[in-house]
Amino acid sequence: MSLTTTGSLTLRLVPSAAVSWAFVPAIEVAALALVLRRDERDGLPRLIDLFCSGFGAWSLWLIAICVMFAVVPPTLVFQVFFWWLEIGAAIVLAWSAYVDYCFFREVVGRNRRSAARTLLVHRC
């Protein structure tokens, strides 16, 4: 938020934006806890850490949007932003779904069908 609005990172805006958007990871963690079975919740803090490590693609995509608004000339920003939003979001969404599917398969230990169903429920 700070980079997009002012073109720089300011100490005054960074903490307030972080607090304002803290509900997003909180919802992700709550949804993860809901789709895990009781016996899978034993190492919940570790599972949360591993699950959140898959947020890299979304983080880079969002940072690129901020940099775009800060660097690209205003006359071109919406042309560039439109393509980045459309194509970039599709790529990031597909990659994120794959990473989450692999998490449910490899880390949680679900079979293919169960991992796909869990991914769908989690995303909903």
N, C-alpha and C positions, 0 to 999 in steps of 0.2 A: 504494500500500500504506500509506504513512504517513497519508494523508488518510482512508482507510477505517478504519484501526485506531484512530487517536488523535483524529481530527477536525481535525488540523492538519498542516502540513508541517514535519517536524523534520529537522534536518541529520543526525541520527544514523540515521534510517530511510531517507531518500531515496536516498543512494548505495548502500546495501546492497540495496535493492529493485531498483535499476537494474542492478546487477551480477548479481543473482539471475535477472532476466528477460532478460538480454542474449542468451540462446540463441534467442529468438524472431526478432529481426531477422537473426541469423546464419543461421538455417535459411532464412529468406526469401531472403537474398542467395545462399546456396548453391543453392537451387532455381532462382533466376533464372539463375545461371551454367550450370546443367545444361540448361535449356531453350533457351538461346541457341546458335546455330550458331557455329562457329569464326570465320567472317568477321564476325559481329556482335559479337564480344567485344573488338574493337579499342578502343572507347571505354567499356570496362566500368565504370570509376569514374563516368563521367557517366551511363551507363544506370542504375546503382544509385541515384544521387541522384534521377534522374527517377522511377524506379519507387517509391522510398520516399516521394516527395512525395504519392503517392496514399494514404497511410496516415491522412490527416486525419480521415476519417469514423470509423475505428476508434478513433483517439485521443480524439476528442470523446465517443464513446459510452462509453469506459472512464472518462474523467474525470467524465462525468455519473453513472456508477455510484458512483464514490468520493464525489462531492458528495452524492448521494442518501443514502448510509449515514451521512454526517457531519451532514446537515441535517434529514432527515425524522425525525419522532418514531419511536422503536422499535416502537410498536404499529402503525404504518402502513407501515413500510419494506418489509416483504415483499410487501404488496399492490401497492405502487408498483413495487417491484423486479421482480415477476413480469411485469407488463405491459411494463415497459421492456426486460426481458430477452427476452421473446417477440417483441414487435412491433419494438422497436428493433434487435434482432439481425437480424431478417429484412430490414429496410430497409438496414441497414449492409452486410449480406452481398451484397445485390443491387447496391447502389451500388458497393461495392468490386470486385465482379466486372466491372461495366461500366467502371470506371476502368482496371482492369488490362487488359481487352479493348482499350480505346482505346490504352493504352500499347503493346501488341503490334502494333496496326494502324498507329498514327500515328508512333510513335517508332522502333520496330524495323522497320516497313515490311512487315509480313506482310499477305497477303490475308485476307479474312473467315474462310474455312475454316481456314487455318493459324493465325490468331490465336485462334480459338475452341479449336482443338486444343491449342495451346500453353498457353492459359489453363487448360484442363482438366488437362493434365499438370502444370503448375506447382502447381495447387491440390492435386492428389493427393500 
